[in-house]
């Protein structure tokens, strides 16, 4: 306690006021990143982390709980992926818009970032308008009086293509995120 009192007395006798010094230091802080670059970083961080949570937490939990073997799982899965795919489309659009805006304002923004952004948008469109509806159509049980059928082989092909697209999305998104974070355009 005595030490703190002595320290405060020393600070008060200094030539400068510590409060003004710290306030000046805080108020002079400026971000060196363009707003679109920050938007890309935040969007990719949210999108990729949400994809990992969906793929590595939610879906395995549903599988282990036995929900995938129930008749209503296709409808529940479609609802989950319908919402998530719309979020992916919005995120991909923000990333592509940011990449295009930065390519117009910064001459050294590489074409590779635009290509990766278009690839991410393509993956989101394929997931939304091709894979999810096809998986739902194959997995839905229309006759309630029949026993649940075995999983068709086409469903395994669609699952495989989904995982390939997810890996490509994570690699492309991670690469673009690291480029934006390190400002290597």
C-alpha positions as CSV (number, residue, x, y, z in Angstrom):
1,X,0.0,0.0,0.0
2,X,2.8,2.4,0.9
3,X,4.5,1.5,-2.4
4,X,1.4,2.6,-4.4
5,X,1.1,5.9,-2.5
6,X,4.8,6.7,-3.2
7,X,4.3,5.8,-6.9
8,X,1.3,8.1,-7.2
9,X,3.2,10.9,-5.6
10,X,6.1,10.5,-8.0
11,X,3.7,10.5,-11.0
12,X,2.0,13.7,-9.8
13,X,5.4,15.5,-9.5
14,X,6.3,14.6,-13.1
15,X,6.2,17.4,-15.7
16,X,3.4,15.8,-17.7
17,X,0.0,14.6,-16.7
18,X,-0.3,10.9,-17.2
19,X,-4.0,11.1,-18.0
20,X,-3.4,13.5,-20.9
21,X,-0.5,11.4,-22.1
22,X,-2.6,8.2,-22.2
23,X,-5.6,9.9,-23.7
24,X,-3.5,11.4,-26.5
25,X,-1.9,8.0,-27.2
26,X,-5.4,6.4,-27.4
27,X,-6.9,9.1,-29.6
28,X,-4.1,9.0,-32.1
29,X,-4.6,5.3,-32.9
30,X,-5.7,4.7,-36.5
31,X,-6.3,1.5,-38.3
32,X,-4.0,0.9,-41.2
33,X,-6.4,-1.5,-42.9
34,X,-9.0,-0.5,-45.4
35,X,-12.6,-1.1,-44.3
36,X,-13.1,-3.8,-47.0
37,X,-10.1,-5.7,-45.8
38,X,-11.4,-5.7,-42.3
39,X,-14.8,-6.8,-43.6
40,X,-13.2,-9.7,-45.5
41,X,-11.2,-10.8,-42.4
42,X,-14.3,-10.7,-40.1
43,X,-16.5,-12.4,-42.6
44,X,-14.1,-15.2,-43.4
45,X,-13.3,-15.7,-39.7
46,X,-17.0,-16.1,-38.9
47,X,-17.8,-18.2,-42.0
48,X,-15.0,-20.7,-41.6
49,X,-15.5,-21.1,-37.8
50,X,-19.2,-21.6,-38.4
51,X,-18.4,-24.3,-41.0
52,X,-16.1,-26.1,-38.6
53,X,-18.7,-26.0,-35.9
54,X,-21.3,-27.4,-38.2
55,X,-19.1,-30.1,-39.7
56,X,-17.2,-31.2,-36.6
57,X,-19.7,-30.6,-33.7
58,X,-23.3,-30.4,-34.8
59,X,-23.4,-33.1,-37.6
60,X,-21.3,-35.7,-35.6
61,X,-23.5,-35.1,-32.6
62,X,-26.7,-35.7,-34.6
63,X,-25.1,-38.8,-36.1
64,X,-24.0,-40.2,-32.7
65,X,-27.4,-39.5,-31.1
66,X,-29.0,-41.7,-33.7
67,X,-31.1,-38.9,-35.3
68,X,-29.8,-39.7,-38.8
69,X,-31.5,-43.1,-38.7
70,X,-34.9,-41.5,-38.0
71,X,-37.4,-40.8,-40.7
72,X,-37.6,-37.0,-40.0
73,X,-33.9,-36.4,-40.2
74,X,-34.0,-35.4,-43.8
75,X,-36.4,-32.5,-43.1
76,X,-34.4,-31.4,-40.0
77,X,-31.1,-31.6,-41.9
78,X,-32.6,-29.6,-44.8
79,X,-33.8,-26.9,-42.4
80,X,-30.3,-26.7,-40.8
81,X,-28.5,-26.6,-44.1
82,X,-31.0,-24.2,-45.7
83,X,-30.3,-21.6,-43.1
84,X,-26.6,-22.2,-43.1
85,X,-26.3,-22.2,-46.9
86,X,-28.0,-18.7,-47.0
87,X,-25.5,-17.5,-44.5
88,X,-22.7,-18.9,-46.7
89,X,-24.1,-17.1,-49.8
90,X,-24.2,-13.8,-47.9
91,X,-20.6,-14.4,-46.6
92,X,-19.3,-15.3,-50.0
93,X,-20.9,-12.2,-51.5
94,X,-19.3,-10.0,-48.9
95,X,-15.9,-11.6,-49.5
96,X,-16.2,-11.2,-53.3
97,X,-17.4,-7.6,-53.0
98,X,-14.5,-6.8,-50.7
99,X,-12.0,-8.4,-53.0
100,X,-13.4,-6.5,-56.0
101,X,-13.5,-3.2,-54.1
102,X,-9.9,-3.6,-53.0
103,X,-8.8,-4.5,-56.5
104,X,-10.2,-1.1,-57.7
105,X,-8.7,0.9,-54.8
106,X,-5.4,-0.8,-54.4
107,X,-3.4,-1.5,-57.5
108,X,-1.3,-4.3,-56.0
109,X,-4.3,-6.4,-54.9
110,X,-3.6,-9.8,-56.6
111,X,-5.9,-11.5,-59.0
112,X,-5.5,-14.7,-56.9
113,X,-7.7,-13.2,-54.2
114,X,-10.5,-12.5,-56.7
115,X,-10.2,-16.1,-58.0
116,X,-10.3,-17.5,-54.5
117,X,-13.4,-15.3,-53.7
118,X,-15.2,-16.5,-56.9
119,X,-14.3,-20.1,-55.9
120,X,-15.8,-19.6,-52.5
121,X,-19.0,-18.2,-54.0
122,X,-19.2,-21.1,-56.5
123,X,-18.9,-23.6,-53.6
124,X,-21.6,-21.8,-51.7
125,X,-23.9,-21.8,-54.8
126,X,-23.2,-25.5,-55.4
127,X,-24.0,-26.4,-51.8
128,X,-27.2,-24.3,-51.7
129,X,-28.7,-25.1,-55.1
130,X,-27.4,-28.5,-55.9
131,X,-26.1,-30.6,-53.1
132,X,-28.6,-29.8,-50.3
133,X,-31.7,-30.2,-52.5
134,X,-30.4,-33.4,-54.0
135,X,-29.5,-34.9,-50.6
136,X,-32.9,-34.0,-49.3
137,X,-34.7,-35.5,-52.4
138,X,-32.8,-38.8,-52.1
139,X,-33.2,-39.1,-48.3
140,X,-36.8,-38.1,-47.8
141,X,-39.2,-40.9,-47.1
142,X,-42.5,-40.2,-48.8
143,X,-44.4,-43.3,-47.8
144,X,-44.9,-43.3,-44.0
145,X,-46.1,-46.9,-44.0
146,X,-42.9,-48.4,-45.4
147,X,-39.9,-49.2,-43.2
148,X,-36.9,-46.9,-43.6
149,X,-34.9,-47.9,-46.6
150,X,-31.1,-48.3,-46.6
151,X,-29.1,-45.3,-47.6
152,X,-28.8,-45.2,-51.4
153,X,-25.3,-45.3,-53.0
154,X,-25.9,-41.9,-54.6
155,X,-26.2,-40.4,-51.1
156,X,-22.6,-41.6,-50.4
157,X,-21.4,-39.9,-53.6
158,X,-23.2,-36.7,-52.6
159,X,-21.6,-36.9,-49.1
160,X,-18.2,-37.4,-50.7
161,X,-18.6,-34.4,-53.0
162,X,-19.8,-32.3,-50.0
163,X,-16.7,-33.1,-48.1
164,X,-14.5,-32.4,-51.0
165,X,-16.1,-29.0,-51.4
166,X,-15.8,-28.3,-47.7
167,X,-12.1,-29.1,-47.8
168,X,-11.6,-26.8,-50.8
169,X,-13.6,-24.1,-49.1
170,X,-11.6,-24.3,-45.9
171,X,-8.3,-24.2,-47.8
172,X,-9.3,-21.4,-50.1
173,X,-10.9,-19.4,-47.3
174,X,-7.9,-20.0,-45.0
175,X,-5.5,-18.9,-47.7
176,X,-7.5,-15.7,-48.4
177,X,-7.8,-15.0,-44.7
178,X,-4.0,-15.4,-44.2
179,X,-3.4,-13.1,-47.2
180,X,-5.7,-10.4,-45.8
181,X,-4.3,-10.8,-42.3
182,X,-0.7,-10.5,-43.5
183,X,-1.6,-7.9,-46.1
184,X,0.2,-9.8,-48.8
185,X,-1.8,-8.7,-51.9
